Amino acid sequence: MTDRSKVLVLFADEDQQKVFNKLKDYKTSLPQVVFKTSNFDQFSDSKMIDKFDFVIAFVQPQSDDDLEMQSDFWKHYGVAPVIAVLHNNATPEWIRNNISQTSILIKSENEENYSADLINAVQQCQESYQKIFTSDVKPSFESFD
């Protein structure tokens, strides 16, 4: 893993993304992390991000119609080898069926300031990413040396 983790943070809409952009305190706790953000509207406009180490998805309660409309967005980024889902009311079954079977699930109670949950998610993702790198990626590359 590189010295700086590249984290893609996903939001269903721009309002959620604006709340995230106002947070400041997580940055001092995670100076080794570079954050990129995206939302459903950007995805719909074919503005996709493809260079990141892992994904953190913020999932808020939505109507069934909204969830169905966004299913391609969640599935597209849900193929990342490491993904954490911060949610306040989504069921684990919905997350596993619509985002990723292997998601790290973190229930977030505070929608206005979820810095502690974000820090926790990043730390869990970094650990998982390192395990995958050590057990799968590194041995594969060594087999070609």
PyMOL commands that set and color helices and strands:
alter all, ss='L'
color gray80, all
select helices_A, chain A and resi 14-22+25-29+40-44+64-69+71-77+92-98+115-142
alter helices_A, ss='H'
color red, helices_A
select strands_A, chain A and resi 5-11+33-39+54-59+83-87+104-107
alter strands_A, ss='S'
color yellow, strands_A
deselect
rebuild
show_as cartoon
